[in-house]
Amino acid sequence: MNIIMNNNLPSYNELPEVFAINLSSIGAITLTGEEQIKYLQGQVTCDVASLEQTKLLNGAHCNAKGKVFSAFRLLERQSKFFLIQPISSIKQSLAELKKFGVFAKVEIAEDVEQAYLAIAGQQAAVKMATLFKQVPDEKTPVIHEGDTTLAYIAGNIDRYLIIGNAAQLSTFASTLDCTVYNDSVWNLLEIVEGFPQIAQQYIAEYVPQMLNLQAINGISFTKGCYLGQETVARMQYLGKNKRALFALVGDNTQAKVGDIIEKKLGDNWRKAGDVLASYQASNHQTYIQGVLANDIDDATELRIKEQSSNLTILPLPYKTNID
């Protein structure tokens, strides 16, 4: 989409009351066919059988050992299932879904026809009401208006995902009278809202509970069998999981995917976890998504390895259900 972008990268507290994000790094895996419900139900953590045209589900696709290939948002659009996720996690997840899909009446593909745009901010609902006849909300998170699908993503900051034909969405975006950011700002929101970002190097590294998927209704414990279910259930009911997803912030800190987060023990520093995603604001604040021990104390001194600036743990908009 040819959109004039705002190259300033705001901190979370500097975000405007309403803004748009061009989501060029977001894509989807699609499934369609006679057995699309039955097949996907046996492959992912969420209850696909409960999906309706007006519902949005969080979920994960795991391997047989319960390690996550991708974390996604699932909706139905034009009779297809869309597993919406970062493009970086699509390749392997798609290959694994296709591997078993040959035995079912289902067509599985990477979507190349749709484009994705977000409207977000404290006044995003007001803005959306001026653009569309009906605005999705917590009760009805998915709305279809003509060839366009709208999805509401709840959180401390409301987000509305707009899905449609690339050319039409480009024209629509050019008429917006609000700030339009690149998709790094979406990354900021995913970090602060606690939705897991699976970079390529962390594919098949973590079980869903290490990514807080149980806390965002991304795991059904009643749906029956699916790939990796035994591990996921064992983690939940036997208290085997010792890690969780965190959001952190630091000043004058440089962080990239794969960096090591350290904690201070006495006079020494030891590894505490890994950086899954990061966002560097123009004011030099850095926001980090990391996996750490789930019982880590908020007062623990944390840093990126061999850097002097401390990191602070941010509160997430949900409880992680740690016993």
Secondary structure, DSSP 8 states (H G I E B T S, - for coil): -----------GGG--SSEEEE-TTEEEEEEESTTHHHHHHTTBSS-GGG--TT--EEEEEE-TTS-EEEEEEEEEETTEEEEEEEGGGHHHHHHHHHHHHTTSS-EEEE--SEEEEEEESTTHHHHHHHH-SS---SSS-EEEETTEEEEEE-SSS-EEEEEEEHHHHHHHHHT--SEEE-THHHHHHHHHHT-----GGGTTTS-GGGGTGGGGT---SSS---TTHHHHHHHHHS----EEEEEEEEES----TT-EEEEEETTEEEEEEEEEEEEE-TTSEEEEEEEEETT--TTS-EEETT--SEEEEE--SS-----
